[in-house]
């Protein structure tokens, strides 16, 4: 990527030719056990177009993303690490993924990915099982009273936390992505996953990560939807309440509940009502109690389901009445590329903005659509003023004299 000619932009993925799409549809529908009318044909076409898109190079996919959402200036794609929990293996190993995403971030600060004003600063994946499977000792967080040695570029031999450190401290990454539904709890695996011979090691690895992230002001996004569990019952490990022991031990940790639990556990009939299992209320209670806890609404059906959108707004109104801090902690999220499978995916940002205009004033909509994300990342304070903390200082070093984007606080 970085060997491209000086000034050359990364080209987006070319559209799938209509004749190629038609040919694929003809071949595919021959093998389906049901007839395909016009509506189903459009659904199948969306899936084919999404699969075609993600079969391309990451740089071109990033350029397509930038062009698809022209009103978005900061993109934070999240890497995931399933390797240790799956019989499958990513064709591109995680260390290489980190280096590729670093290259995309460096090209973006030169205005060469999709649009001149689009910036890409990802979240790096962390799997607490990775070091155990590799026969390495658990990584410990660097001591806060010393200047730790710079992390080397990642290789297959790199400890998991050292890969995180390189991505955050040298690679232009902004945060860490955790994916507990593969089979681990945020903490207390020794009891919750007692049948795993490495359960204690999971807790050691996670504690090292949390200590580092709290000390270095590194935000964490965790999967917080009941969907995508890797085994029956594993979704219970993902519940926001499972994070309470983490936050009690690391109270200033910057944490985002991806998907805000959707509306899992909320009764379907009548007005919004709290239940013992309603994840959105669990998350909101933690947002209210701890200073740096957030939630995003990625992959929400509200984009294409107006009935759901109305129900969600009523639910959020009830949540905010109980937990007012949520208004400064709720964020737009896309879950792109998976959201490409949804109807009207190209208009998602505008749909979110219009929907939340029914719940918030102009300032509140602006917070949900960007301001709260800048708070989560550590770039704004609660009053909406620039906050020049550790995260901003790291990113300014990464820009190394290049023009800073308007959302990044100056020194």
N, C-alpha and C positions, 0 to 999 in steps of 0.2 A: 504493500500500500504506500509506504513512505518513499518508495523508489519511483513513484510516478513523476513525470516531468514537472518542473517547477510551475506552480500555478494551475496545473491541470486539475479539474474537478472530478470527483467520483460520480459516475453516471448512475442514475436510478435504474431499477430493473425495467426493461422494456415491457410494454403491455403484452399479454398473451394474445397472439393473433386470433381473431374471431374464428377463422377456419380451423385452426388447431383446437380451439376450445370445442367447437362443434364436433370435430372428429373424436375427441376424447369422450364427449358426452355420449355419442353413438356407441362407442366401444364399451363404455362403462355400463350404460343402461341395459345392454344385452345380458349382463350377468346379475342384475338385480332381481330378486324374487317378487317384485311388484311392478306395476305399471307406473310410468313417470309422466305426470301431466305437467302443465306449464309451471305451476307453483313449485313442485318438487324439482323440476329441472333447474329453476333459478337457485334453489338451495344447493343442489349438486354442483352447479357452476361456481358458486361462491367457494365451495371447498376446493375445487380444482384450481381456481385462481389463487387461493391462499397457499396451497401446496406448491404451485408453480413459483410463487413469490419467494418462499423460504428456501427453495432449492438453489438460490443464487448466493453470491458472495455476500458476506456481512456488510461490507462497505456499500454495495449497491442497495441492499435492503435498507440500510440507514438513510441513504439518499432518497429512497422512495418514501420513507417515513417522514422525512423533513418536508418533502413536497406535498404529501398527503394532508399534513396539518400545518398550513402556512402561518397560522396565528400563534403557534407554539415555538418558543425560542430556546428552551432547555429541555433536552430529552435525557432520561435516566434509565436506559434499558437495564434489565436485571438478569444476570447470569444465574443458572441453577446447576446444582451438582447432585445428580441421582446415582452416580456410578456404583457406589458401594452397596446400594440397596436394590439394585436392579440387575437382571441378567444381561441387560443391554449395555453398550458402551458408546459414548458419543464419538463420532468419527474424528472430531477435533478435541484433543485432550484439553482439560481445563487450563493448564499453564499456557498453552498456545492461544486459547480463547482470550485470556487476559492480555496477552501481547497484541493480538489483533485488535481488541477493543481499545487498547492504549493508542494504537496507530490511528484508529478512527477518531479518537478524541483529539489527537494532535492535528490531524487534517482539519477537523471541524474548527479549531481555533484560528485556522488560516482561512476559514470561510469556504472550504472546498468539499463539503458534504451536503449535497441537496440544495442548500440555500446559503448565501453569505452570512446570514445572521443565525443559523442553526448551530447549536452546540450540543455535543454528546459527551456526557460524563456518567458512566455506568455505575451499577452496584455489583460487587463481586460476590460470587457464591462461596458459602462456607458449609462444609459437611463435617460434623464433629466425629464421624466415624473414619474419615480418610486416613488419619495418621495411624490409627489402630490397625487397619487393614494392611497398611504398608510396613507394619512392624516398627514404627517410630514411636518414641516417647511422646506423651502429650505436650503440646506447645504451651509455654507459659507466657503470660503477658509481660512485655518489657517493664523493668522497674521504672517507676515514675520519678525516682530521685537521681537517675542517671540519664545520659544521652544515649539511646540504644543505637547499635550499629545499623546502618542502612540495610534494608532487606535487598537481597540480590534478585535479579530477574528470575521469574519462576521457571522451574523445571519439574520433571516427574519426581525428583527426589526432594522437592521443597516441602517443608511442613505446611499444613493448612493455614496456620496463623501467619506464617511468613509470606505466603502468597497474598493473603489479605493485606498485610503491611505494605508489600511492594505496590499493590494496586492502589491503595489509598495514598501512600506517601510519595510515590513516584509516577504512577500510571494515569493520573487524572480521574480516578474513580472517586465517587462521593460517599458510598456507603456499602453495606453488606446485605445480602439476601439469604434468608434462612427458609428452609422448606420442611418443617416438622412432619407433615403427613406421610413422609417416606418411612417413618418409624421411630422418631425420637421426640421426647417432650422438651420444652424449653429448659427445664431443670428437673431434678429429682427422678432421673431415669433409674437410679438404683432401686427405687420402689415401684415406679410406674411401668418400667420395662425390665423387671427383675429376672425374667427368663433369658435376657440377652447376656451372654458372658462378658460383654464389653460395656455394660450399662454404666458402671462407675467411670469408665474412661470417657463416655459421652459427656457426663457432668463435668469432668475435669477440663475437657476441651472447650465446652460451652462457657464455663466460668472464665477461662483464659481469654476467650473472645470478648465477653461482656466487660471484663476489667479493662481490656485494651480500648474498646469502643467508648466506654464511659470516660476514661482518662483523656482520650484523644478527640472527643466530641465527634465520633463517627456514628452516623445514623444507621439503624437496622430496619429493614422491612421484612416482616414475616408473613407467610401465607396464613390467612385467617378465614378460610372458607371451609365448609364441611365437605366440599367436593374434592376429588382427586386423591383420596386416601389410597395408600399402597396395599392395604389389607383391611379386612372387615374390622371396624371398631377403632382404627387408627386416627380417624378424624377427631376423636375425643382428646387426643394429645394437642390439638390445634386450638382448642377453645381459648379465648382471651384470658379467662380466669387462670389458666395454667401459667400465665406470665406474672401473676401477682408475686410469687416467691422471688422471681428474678428482679422485679422492680423494687421489692423491699430490700434486697441486698445491694442493688445498683440503682438508687433512686433517681439519679439524673440521666440515666440512659435514654438516648433518643431512639424511640421505637415507634414504628408504624404498623398498624394492623391492616394488611392488604385485604381488600374486599369488604372491610368493616363487618365481616361475618354475614354479609348480605342480610337476609332477615331470618336466618336460621333460628328456630325455636320460638318465633313469634306466632301466636295463634292466627289462623286465617280468617276467622269469622269476627265480624264487628270491628270496633275501633282498635287502634294499636293498643296492645296490652302486654305488660312485662310478664314473662314467665321465667321459671327457674333456669331454663336452658337457652334463653334468648341471648345470642352472642353479641348482638349490637348493644344491649344494655350492659353486659359484662365489660365490653371495651370502653363504653362511655364512662362507666364508673372509674376505670383506671385512668382515663383521660382527665377526669375531674380531680383525681387525687394526686397524680404525679405530674411534674412540670413539663416533661418533654415527650408525652405520649400522643400519638396522632392516629388517624385512620384514613384510608382512601377507599374510593368507590369504584375501583377498577372492575371491568367486565360486568357492569350492572345492566340488567335488562331494561332499565328505564329509557335507554336510547331508542329501543324499537317497540316497547310495550307500554302504551299510554296508561293502561289500567294499573300496571305495576308502578309506573312513575307516580301516579296519584296516591297509591297506597304507601309508597316509600316516603313521599313528602309528609304525609300524615304521621307516619312512624317517626321520621326525623324531628318533626315538630314536637312530638311527645318526648323524645330523647333529649332534645335541647332544653325543653322546659324543666326537665329533671337535672340536667347536667349542662349548664350554660357555656362552660368552657369549650364544648364541642364546636361552637361556631368559629373558634380560632384554631381548630385542630383537624377539621374535615377537609379532605383534598380530592380533587379530580384525579382519576387514574384511568388508563386505557386497557391494560393487559394486552397490548398489541404485541405480537401479531394474532394471537388467538381471537381477539375481537374482530379481526377481518372476517371471521366466520359468521358474524352477526349481520342481520339486515341493516342497511343504512349506516354501515361502519364509517363511511367517508364523512358523515355529518355529525359524528359523535360529540366533538367539542362544542359545536353550536347547539346541539340538543341538550347537553348538560347545562350550558350557560342559560338557555331559555327556561329549562325546567327549574333551576335553582333561583331564577328571578321570581318565581312564584312563592319562594320561602324567605329569601333574603333581600335586603336593599342592595343598591349598586355596590357599596363597599363590601358587603357580605359575599356577594357573587364573586367579586374580585379576589377575596380571600380564598374561597373554595377553588377557584380556577387558577390560582398561582401564588397568592400571598402566603397562604398557610404552608405550601410546599417549601417556600423560601425560609419560613420559620423552622420547619422540620429539618432542613438541611443546615441550619445554623446561620443563615445569611440575613435574617431579619429578627428583631425582637418582638415582643408582644405588642408594642406600641407602633409597629410597622416601620421602625427606624433601622438603618443598616447596622448590622452586628458583625464586627470584625473579630470573630473568634478564631479558633484553631482551624476549622474547616475552610474558612475564607482565606486564611494565610497559606494553607497548603495549596489551594487552587491558584492563588496569585503566583506562587512559585512555579507551578506547572505552566502557567502562561508565559513565564520567562521573558517579559518585555513586550509580548503581543498585546494588542488592544484588548482591554477587559470588557466583557459584556456588561450592559447596564444593570443586570441583576446581581452582579458580584460586588460586594462592598470593597471600597478602596481602603488602604491601610489607615 
